[in-house]
Amino acid sequence: MKVPLLAFNDKGIYCQQADVYLDPWCPVTNAIITHGHADHARWGHQNYITHYDNVPIIKHRLGDINVTGKDWNESFKVNGVQFSLHPAGHVIGSAQIRVEYKGEVWVFTGDYKTEDDGVSVPYEVVKCNSFITECTFGLPAFKWAPQAEVMTDINNWWAENRAEGKTSVLFGYSLGKAQRLLKHLDPNIGKIYTHGAIENMTEVLRPLVDFPLTTRVTPATKKEDLLGSIVLAPPSAHGSTWIRKMTPFVTGSASGWMAFRGARRRRAVDRGFVLSDHCDWTGLLESIKATGAEKVICTHGYSDIFSKYLQEIGYDARTAHTQYEGELGEMDSKKDVEEERIEEQRE
């Protein structure tokens, strides 16, 4: 029986011919990493390969690791298997992994989105025979408005809060969402402050992207300094002692989950903005069609529903179990959480 080029086992997505894992969730010898979110880039592997832009990110999050950087479309071979990294458009440094052996081509997306966010290198269509896709928002109900419209809403919300003498606290994951928001906030409205975990990650990424000026919230920051400003904070800061300094404040959350009715109430925020770093339903379908793939493997998210639909429209589609968590997996790493705890203790 022919061994598939890529197979799912209890450690991750495995290429037996090369003895290499893609985004493994258990410690392995050789790992190729798509991006820096905690559910895809884990500590404990002996050797890491990732895109150059992701190297400083995973070093910041994982510490002293043995990591090799690769450029976009740079081919490298391991035991006859050809690998290359291609832009996924998800967050800065995020890649799809192309795997080719004896004329057979697979692509593993990791996490991806097709809209150009002005921060990440835009998504690239990669032709293949088999396509491993996420399905974080794989329901027809998910349809994203253009980013420009969402950012106009966010900037208007901030301006309204400023006019009322209130601080705007906007929640977004410390890697990816926070920098995307920062890039498109209007600094003419007021001053932009950041939580320590977001500021630390943004400092890592400033050599790669021209971001507006930010000011870290510290124990020395006075409440009156914050009035009328906007503060970018990770979701885990909500309800913490750290946020008390912001009073009077209004909260907002930028997430794809805000498309669900009741999500804002469940997250106890005043305003929800639908902004995701993943494909919506249409984006997923258009991406799959563009690859020309005959076989599609659906991983994290609404994989059962999405794969069933793909079968109905003629694809050879199935699901595969992984430990990836989609937008939930973009929650702060242990290092980020520790940074937040230290910030709170300083208060």
Solvent accessible surface area in square Angstrom, and as a share of the most:
residue,aa,sasa,rsa
1,M,238,1.06
2,K,155,0.66
3,V,82,0.47
4,P,64,0.40
5,L,12,0.06
6,L,1,0.01
7,A,35,0.27
8,F,46,0.19
9,N,58,0.30
10,D,114,0.59
11,K,82,0.35
12,G,0,0.00
13,I,0,0.00
14,Y,43,0.16
15,C,0,0.00
16,Q,106,0.47
17,Q,67,0.30
18,A,6,0.05
19,D,77,0.40
20,V,5,0.03
21,Y,23,0.09
22,L,0,0.00
23,D,0,0.00
24,P,0,0.00
25,W,20,0.07
26,C,42,0.25
27,P,87,0.55
28,V,13,0.08
29,T,62,0.36
30,N,45,0.23
31,A,1,0.01
32,I,1,0.00
33,I,0,0.00
34,T,0,0.00
35,H,0,0.00
36,G,1,0.01
37,H,1,0.00
38,A,37,0.28
39,D,6,0.03
40,H,0,0.00
41,A,5,0.04
42,R,62,0.23
43,W,176,0.62
44,G,25,0.24
45,H,12,0.06
46,Q,117,0.52
47,N,50,0.26
48,Y,1,0.00
49,I,36,0.18
50,T,0,0.00
51,H,7,0.03
52,Y,119,0.45
53,D,32,0.17
54,N,0,0.00
55,V,25,0.14
56,P,51,0.32
57,I,0,0.00
58,I,0,0.00
59,K,99,0.42
60,H,34,0.15
61,R,17,0.06
62,L,30,0.15
63,G,36,0.35
64,D,149,0.77
65,I,22,0.11
66,N,92,0.47
67,V,26,0.15
68,T,68,0.40
69,G,13,0.12
70,K,32,0.13
71,D,70,0.36
72,W,48,0.17
73,N,83,0.42
74,E,64,0.29
75,S,65,0.42
76,F,22,0.09
77,K,140,0.59
78,V,45,0.26
79,N,106,0.55
80,G,45,0.43
81,V,0,0.00
82,Q,49,0.22
83,F,0,0.00
84,S,4,0.03
85,L,0,0.00
86,H,15,0.07
87,P,8,0.05
88,A,0,0.00
89,G,3,0.02
90,H,1,0.00
91,V,3,0.02
92,I,8,0.04
93,G,2,0.02
94,S,3,0.02
95,A,0,0.00
96,Q,0,0.00
97,I,0,0.00
98,R,48,0.18
99,V,0,0.00
100,E,45,0.20
101,Y,51,0.19
102,K,176,0.75
103,G,63,0.60
104,E,46,0.21
105,V,15,0.09
106,W,7,0.03
107,V,0,0.00
108,F,1,0.01
109,T,0,0.00
110,G,0,0.00
111,D,0,0.00
112,Y,0,0.00
113,K,4,0.02
114,T,62,0.36
115,E,65,0.29
116,D,82,0.42
117,D,5,0.03
118,G,44,0.43
119,V,20,0.12
120,S,10,0.06
121,V,58,0.33
122,P,66,0.41
123,Y,32,0.12
124,E,55,0.25
125,V,68,0.39
126,V,9,0.05
127,K,136,0.58
128,C,10,0.06
129,N,54,0.28
130,S,7,0.04
131,F,0,0.00
132,I,1,0.00
133,T,1,0.00
134,E,2,0.01
135,C,0,0.00
136,T,4,0.02
137,F,1,0.00
138,G,0,0.00
139,L,31,0.15
140,P,89,0.56
141,A,79,0.61
142,F,1,0.01
143,K,149,0.63
144,W,47,0.16
145,A,46,0.36
146,P,75,0.47
147,Q,17,0.08
148,A,76,0.59
149,E,97,0.44
150,V,11,0.06
151,M,9,0.04
152,T,73,0.43
153,D,65,0.34
154,I,0,0.00
155,N,23,0.12
156,N,75,0.39
157,W,12,0.04
158,W,0,0.00
159,A,42,0.33
160,E,101,0.45
161,N,10,0.05
162,R,109,0.40
163,A,92,0.71
164,E,112,0.50
165,G,35,0.34
166,K,70,0.30
167,T,0,0.00
168,S,0,0.00
169,V,0,0.00
170,L,0,0.00
171,F,6,0.03
172,G,4,0.03
173,Y,6,0.02
174,S,0,0.00
175,L,1,0.01
176,G,7,0.07
177,K,1,0.00
178,A,1,0.01
179,Q,0,0.00
180,R,4,0.02
181,L,0,0.00
182,L,0,0.00
183,K,62,0.26
184,H,56,0.25
185,L,5,0.02
186,D,48,0.25
187,P,77,0.48
188,N,140,0.72
189,I,32,0.16
190,G,16,0.15
191,K,104,0.44
192,I,4,0.02
193,Y,8,0.03
194,T,0,0.00
195,H,1,0.01
196,G,1,0.01
197,A,0,0.00
198,I,1,0.00
199,E,13,0.06
200,N,31,0.16
201,M,0,0.00
202,T,0,0.00
203,E,89,0.40
204,V,34,0.20
205,L,0,0.00
206,R,77,0.28
207,P,115,0.72
208,L,75,0.37
209,V,22,0.13
210,D,119,0.62
211,F,14,0.06
212,P,25,0.16
213,L,152,0.76
214,T,15,0.09
215,T,44,0.26
216,R,67,0.25
217,V,0,0.00
218,T,44,0.25
219,P,60,0.38
220,A,83,0.65
221,T,15,0.09
222,K,118,0.50
223,K,92,0.39
224,E,111,0.50
225,D,73,0.38
226,L,0,0.00
227,L,74,0.37
228,G,3,0.03
229,S,3,0.02
230,I,0,0.00
231,V,0,0.00
232,L,1,0.00
233,A,0,0.00
234,P,0,0.00
235,P,33,0.21
236,S,48,0.31
237,A,1,0.01
238,H,63,0.28
239,G,70,0.67
240,S,17,0.11
241,T,60,0.35
242,W,2,0.01
243,I,10,0.05
244,R,161,0.59
245,K,30,0.13
246,M,0,0.00
247,T,63,0.36
248,P,62,0.39
249,F,65,0.27
250,V,24,0.14
251,T,5,0.03
252,G,0,0.00
253,S,7,0.04
254,A,3,0.03
255,S,2,0.01
256,G,0,0.00
257,W,43,0.15
258,M,20,0.09
259,A,46,0.36
260,F,73,0.30
261,R,236,0.86
262,G,14,0.13
263,A,4,0.03
264,R,116,0.42
265,R,172,0.63
266,R,156,0.57
267,R,75,0.28
268,A,70,0.54
269,V,9,0.05
270,D,80,0.41
271,R,90,0.33
272,G,23,0.22
273,F,7,0.03
274,V,44,0.25
275,L,6,0.03
276,S,4,0.03
277,D,2,0.01
278,H,1,0.00
279,C,4,0.02
280,D,17,0.09
281,W,31,0.11
282,T,52,0.30
283,G,7,0.07
284,L,0,0.00
285,L,38,0.19
286,E,110,0.49
287,S,3,0.02
288,I,1,0.00
289,K,157,0.67
290,A,37,0.28
291,T,1,0.01
292,G,45,0.43
293,A,6,0.04
294,E,109,0.49
295,K,74,0.31
296,V,0,0.00
297,I,0,0.00
298,C,0,0.00
299,T,3,0.02
300,H,16,0.07
301,G,49,0.47
302,Y,60,0.23
303,S,19,0.12
304,D,104,0.54
305,I,92,0.47
306,F,0,0.00
307,S,5,0.03
308,K,126,0.54
309,Y,73,0.28
310,L,0,0.00
311,Q,94,0.42
312,E,120,0.54
313,I,87,0.44
314,G,68,0.66
315,Y,51,0.19
316,D,87,0.45
317,A,7,0.06
318,R,114,0.42
319,T,50,0.29
320,A,16,0.12
321,H,156,0.70
322,T,13,0.07
323,Q,81,0.36
324,Y,10,0.04
325,E,99,0.44
326,G,1,0.01
327,E,0,0.00
328,L,102,0.51
329,G,3,0.03
330,E,1,0.00
331,M,76,0.34
332,D,15,0.08
333,S,12,0.08
334,K,185,0.78
335,K,82,0.35
336,D,0,0.00
337,V,77,0.44
338,E,71,0.32
339,E,27,0.12
340,E,10,0.05
341,R,110,0.40
342,I,65,0.33
343,E,11,0.05
344,E,55,0.25
345,Q,124,0.55
346,R,142,0.52
347,E,93,0.42
